[in-house]
Amino acid sequence: MGLSIPDLVRQALARRSKWSLTDESLMPAAVLITLYPKDGECCVLLNKRSELVEHHKGEISFPGGARDPEDGDFMATALREAHEEMGIDPSDVTILGELDDAVTRSGFGVRVLVGEIPHSYPFRPSDLEIAEVLEVPILNLYNPANVRWETRWNGEGLTTVYSYVHEEHVVFGATAKILQQFLEILEEPLKKEGLTS
């Protein structure tokens, strides 16, 4: 039997160098890409933010948010936010590694951690922060029917912006950029395991 998707993620992240932000004018934040098995598939957890939150109302995002002064490090931020937003017990999360830092249009510098929870989870989304929970099978995101891209001029050259579709939801912006990097890192290991074409 081959390696599980979380094992492939851990290996792929351990082999690469992470790019870190140095711009101290950005507000520090962290998100947690949460992987878990459900109905025989490896899923990634996303949520639709409520209209009551301060930033990114109604958008699809990973659990996460701004770093609090009492957070010991960015891992503590990501785990605290995942607990506050989705009811995930920090002791249930195994951290697999980190992606490159990301920047949002609202001025956040985001540390991106990837973690695994052991099973389909009894999520308890915050009524204040979360409007809907999205459990997305990772392999569905490689289906070209679920990928949108647009090439535009950014003032210096052409750039391609990706978004992803899950049911009636569109994942765009910084979340889509983070998701794109995650899928690109995982693509070759998945092919070697025969999980994607």
Sine and cosine of phi, psi and omega as CSV:
sin_phi,cos_phi,sin_psi,cos_psi,sin_omega,cos_omega
0.00,0.00,0.63,-0.77,-0.04,-1.00
-0.98,0.22,-0.04,-1.00,0.02,-1.00
-0.97,0.24,0.49,-0.87,0.08,-1.00
-0.96,0.27,0.31,-0.95,0.03,-1.00
-0.86,0.52,-0.71,0.71,0.07,-1.00
-0.85,0.52,-0.61,0.79,0.05,-1.00
-0.90,0.43,-0.65,0.76,0.04,-1.00
-0.90,0.44,-0.65,0.76,0.03,-1.00
-0.88,0.48,-0.74,0.67,-0.01,-1.00
-0.85,0.53,-0.72,0.70,0.00,-1.00
-0.90,0.43,-0.71,0.71,-0.04,-1.00
-0.90,0.44,-0.65,0.76,-0.01,-1.00
-0.95,0.32,-0.54,0.84,0.01,-1.00
-0.94,0.35,-0.41,0.91,-0.06,-1.00
-1.00,0.05,-0.14,0.99,-0.13,-0.99
-0.90,-0.44,0.36,-0.93,0.08,-1.00
-1.00,-0.05,0.70,-0.71,-0.03,-1.00
-1.00,-0.01,0.68,-0.73,0.09,-1.00
-1.00,0.02,0.76,-0.65,-0.03,-1.00
-0.90,-0.44,0.60,-0.80,0.06,-1.00
-0.94,0.33,0.54,-0.84,0.09,-1.00
-0.84,-0.53,-0.01,1.00,-0.04,-1.00
-0.98,0.17,0.97,-0.25,-0.06,-1.00
-0.98,0.20,-0.07,1.00,0.05,-1.00
-0.98,0.19,-0.26,0.97,0.00,-1.00
-0.98,0.18,0.57,-0.82,0.03,-1.00
-0.97,0.25,0.84,-0.55,-0.05,-1.00
-0.94,0.34,0.68,-0.73,-0.01,-1.00
-0.48,-0.88,0.19,-0.98,0.05,-1.00
-0.54,-0.84,0.52,-0.85,0.11,-0.99
-0.79,-0.61,0.34,-0.94,0.03,-1.00
-0.85,-0.52,0.90,-0.44,0.18,-0.98
-0.99,0.15,0.93,-0.36,-0.11,-0.99
-0.97,-0.24,0.85,-0.53,0.02,-1.00
-0.95,-0.32,0.58,-0.82,0.03,-1.00
-0.25,-0.97,0.43,-0.90,0.04,-1.00
-0.99,0.13,0.63,-0.78,0.10,-0.99
-0.45,-0.89,0.81,-0.59,0.03,-1.00
0.79,0.61,0.66,0.75,0.07,-1.00
0.98,0.19,0.10,1.00,0.00,-1.00
-0.82,-0.58,0.44,-0.90,0.11,-0.99
-1.00,0.03,0.84,-0.54,-0.04,-1.00
-0.94,-0.33,0.37,-0.93,0.15,-0.99
-0.89,-0.45,0.65,-0.76,-0.07,-1.00
-1.00,-0.02,0.80,-0.59,0.14,-0.99
-0.79,-0.62,0.27,-0.96,0.10,-1.00
-0.61,-0.79,0.43,-0.90,0.12,-0.99
-1.00,-0.10,0.85,-0.53,-0.04,-1.00
-0.95,0.31,0.55,-0.84,-0.01,-1.00
-0.96,0.27,0.10,-1.00,0.08,-1.00
-1.00,0.09,-0.01,1.00,-0.05,-1.00
-1.00,-0.08,-0.22,0.98,-0.03,-1.00
-0.97,0.23,0.32,-0.95,-0.06,-1.00
-0.96,0.27,-0.66,0.75,-0.07,-1.00
-0.88,-0.47,0.54,-0.84,0.15,-0.99
0.85,0.52,0.72,0.70,0.00,-1.00
-0.84,0.54,0.73,-0.68,0.09,-1.00
0.95,0.31,0.05,1.00,-0.03,-1.00
-1.00,0.01,0.33,-0.94,0.06,-1.00
-1.00,0.04,0.73,-0.69,-0.05,-1.00
-0.53,-0.85,0.17,-0.99,0.21,-0.98
-1.00,0.09,0.41,-0.91,0.17,-0.99
-0.83,0.56,0.72,-0.69,0.00,-1.00
0.33,-0.94,0.04,-1.00,0.00,-1.00
0.14,-0.99,-0.21,-0.98,-0.08,-1.00
-0.93,0.38,0.54,-0.84,0.05,-1.00
-0.96,0.27,0.75,-0.66,0.07,-1.00
-1.00,-0.02,0.48,-0.88,0.00,-1.00
-0.83,0.55,-0.52,0.86,-0.03,-1.00
-0.99,0.14,-0.14,0.99,0.06,-1.00
-0.93,0.37,0.79,-0.61,-0.02,-1.00
-0.92,0.39,-0.58,0.82,0.00,-1.00
-0.36,-0.93,-0.06,-1.00,-0.04,-1.00
-0.94,0.35,-0.49,0.87,0.08,-1.00
-0.88,0.47,-0.67,0.75,0.04,-1.00
-0.88,0.48,-0.62,0.78,0.04,-1.00
-0.89,0.46,-0.77,0.64,-0.04,-1.00
-0.88,0.47,-0.68,0.73,-0.02,-1.00
-0.93,0.36,-0.64,0.77,0.03,-1.00
-0.89,0.46,-0.72,0.69,-0.02,-1.00
-0.91,0.42,-0.64,0.77,0.03,-1.00
-0.89,0.45,-0.57,0.82,0.04,-1.00
-0.95,0.32,-0.72,0.69,-0.03,-1.00
-0.91,0.42,-0.66,0.75,-0.08,-1.00
-0.99,0.13,-0.64,0.77,-0.19,-0.98
-0.85,-0.52,-0.06,1.00,0.00,-1.00
0.96,0.27,0.36,0.93,0.00,-1.00
-0.99,0.14,0.84,-0.54,0.04,-1.00
-0.94,0.34,0.82,-0.57,-0.01,-1.00
-0.81,0.59,-0.52,0.86,-0.02,-1.00
-0.95,0.32,-0.22,0.98,0.04,-1.00
-1.00,0.04,-0.12,0.99,-0.10,-0.99
-0.98,-0.17,0.79,-0.62,0.16,-0.99
-0.97,-0.26,0.88,-0.47,0.00,-1.00
-0.97,0.23,0.78,-0.63,-0.04,-1.00
-0.99,-0.15,-0.35,0.94,-0.02,-1.00
0.45,-0.89,-0.23,-0.97,-0.03,-1.00
-0.73,-0.68,0.53,-0.85,0.19,-0.98
-1.00,-0.04,-0.01,-1.00,0.11,-0.99
-0.90,0.43,0.47,-0.88,0.12,-0.99
-0.89,0.45,0.41,-0.91,-0.02,-1.00
-0.77,-0.64,0.38,-0.92,0.04,-1.00
-0.86,-0.51,0.72,-0.69,0.06,-1.00
-0.99,-0.17,0.35,-0.94,0.01,-1.00
-0.92,0.40,-0.30,0.95,0.00,-1.00
-1.00,-0.02,0.14,0.99,0.14,-0.99
1.00,-0.03,0.34,0.94,0.08,-1.00
-1.00,-0.09,0.66,-0.75,0.21,-0.98
-0.98,-0.19,0.90,-0.43,-0.22,-0.98
-0.94,-0.34,0.83,-0.56,0.18,-0.98
-0.99,0.11,0.74,-0.67,-0.11,-0.99
-0.91,-0.41,0.95,-0.31,0.04,-1.00
-0.98,-0.21,0.52,-0.85,0.04,-1.00
-0.89,-0.45,0.78,-0.62,-0.02,-1.00
-0.69,-0.72,0.28,-0.96,0.00,-1.00
-0.84,-0.54,0.68,-0.73,0.22,-0.98
-0.93,-0.37,0.48,-0.88,-0.28,-0.96
-0.97,0.25,-0.24,0.97,-0.12,-0.99
-0.31,-0.95,0.16,-0.99,0.15,-0.99
-0.82,0.57,0.71,-0.71,-0.29,-0.96
-0.91,-0.42,0.56,-0.83,0.09,-1.00
-0.99,0.17,0.95,0.30,-0.05,-1.00
-0.84,0.54,0.63,-0.78,0.06,-1.00
-0.83,-0.56,0.98,0.18,-0.08,-1.00
-0.91,0.42,0.60,-0.80,0.04,-1.00
-0.92,0.39,0.81,-0.59,0.04,-1.00
-0.88,0.47,-0.53,0.85,-0.03,-1.00
-0.96,0.27,-0.66,0.75,-0.18,-0.98
-0.98,-0.17,-0.47,0.88,-0.19,-0.98
-0.89,-0.46,0.82,-0.58,0.04,-1.00
-1.00,-0.01,-0.52,0.85,-0.07,-1.00
-0.35,-0.93,0.57,-0.82,0.05,-1.00
-0.98,-0.18,0.75,-0.66,0.04,-1.00
-0.90,-0.44,0.85,-0.53,0.05,-1.00
-0.94,-0.35,0.97,-0.24,-0.21,-0.98
-0.95,-0.33,0.89,-0.46,0.11,-0.99
-0.87,0.49,0.80,-0.59,-0.08,-1.00
-0.84,0.54,-0.69,0.72,-0.08,-1.00
-0.90,0.45,-0.44,0.90,0.06,-1.00
-0.89,0.46,-0.47,0.88,-0.05,-1.00
-0.97,0.26,-0.21,0.98,0.10,-1.00
-1.00,0.03,-0.16,0.99,0.02,-1.00
-0.95,0.32,0.86,-0.52,-0.03,-1.00
-0.82,0.58,-0.44,0.90,0.01,-1.00
-0.92,0.39,-0.31,0.95,-0.03,-1.00
-0.97,-0.24,0.18,0.98,-0.03,-1.00
-0.87,-0.49,0.71,-0.70,0.10,-0.99
-0.85,-0.53,0.57,-0.82,0.10,-0.99
-0.57,-0.82,0.46,-0.89,-0.04,-1.00
-0.63,-0.78,0.78,-0.62,0.04,-1.00
-0.98,-0.18,0.78,-0.62,-0.03,-1.00
-0.63,-0.77,0.29,-0.96,0.05,-1.00
-1.00,0.07,0.79,-0.61,-0.02,-1.00
-0.96,-0.28,0.25,0.97,-0.01,-1.00
0.99,-0.14,-0.38,0.92,0.01,-1.00
-0.87,-0.49,-0.38,0.92,-0.03,-1.00
0.11,-0.99,-0.04,-1.00,0.02,-1.00
-0.98,0.20,0.65,-0.76,0.07,-1.00
-0.70,-0.71,0.57,-0.82,0.01,-1.00
-0.96,-0.29,0.80,-0.60,-0.02,-1.00
-0.94,-0.34,0.78,-0.62,-0.03,-1.00
-0.98,-0.21,0.49,-0.87,0.22,-0.98
-0.64,-0.77,0.32,-0.95,-0.07,-1.00
-0.78,-0.62,0.55,-0.84,-0.03,-1.00
-0.91,-0.40,0.73,-0.69,0.15,-0.99
-0.70,-0.71,0.91,-0.41,-0.10,-1.00
0.80,0.60,-0.81,-0.58,-0.03,-1.00
-1.00,-0.01,0.09,1.00,-0.09,-1.00
-0.99,-0.14,0.56,-0.83,0.10,-1.00
-0.88,-0.47,0.81,-0.59,0.04,-1.00
-0.99,-0.11,0.86,-0.50,-0.06,-1.00
-0.67,-0.75,-0.05,-1.00,0.08,-1.00
0.92,0.40,-0.56,-0.83,-0.07,-1.00
-0.88,0.47,-0.59,0.81,0.01,-1.00
-0.89,0.45,-0.68,0.74,0.03,-1.00
-0.91,0.41,-0.62,0.79,0.01,-1.00
-0.91,0.42,-0.67,0.74,0.06,-1.00
-0.90,0.44,-0.71,0.71,0.00,-1.00
-0.89,0.46,-0.64,0.77,0.03,-1.00
-0.87,0.49,-0.72,0.69,0.00,-1.00
-0.89,0.46,-0.68,0.73,0.02,-1.00
-0.85,0.52,-0.74,0.68,-0.02,-1.00
-0.91,0.40,-0.60,0.80,0.03,-1.00
-0.91,0.41,-0.66,0.75,0.01,-1.00
-0.90,0.44,-0.58,0.81,-0.09,-1.00
-1.00,0.05,-0.28,0.96,-0.15,-0.99
-0.86,0.51,-0.77,0.64,-0.04,-1.00
-0.90,0.43,-0.72,0.69,0.07,-1.00
-0.86,0.51,-0.61,0.80,0.04,-1.00
-0.91,0.41,-0.63,0.78,0.03,-1.00
-0.89,0.45,-0.69,0.73,-0.01,-1.00
-0.89,0.45,-0.51,0.86,0.03,-1.00
-1.00,0.09,-0.06,1.00,0.00,-1.00
0.97,0.26,0.37,0.93,-0.04,-1.00
-1.00,-0.02,-0.35,0.94,0.12,-0.99
-0.71,-0.70,0.31,-0.95,0.00,-1.00
-1.00,-0.05,0.00,0.00,0.00,0.00
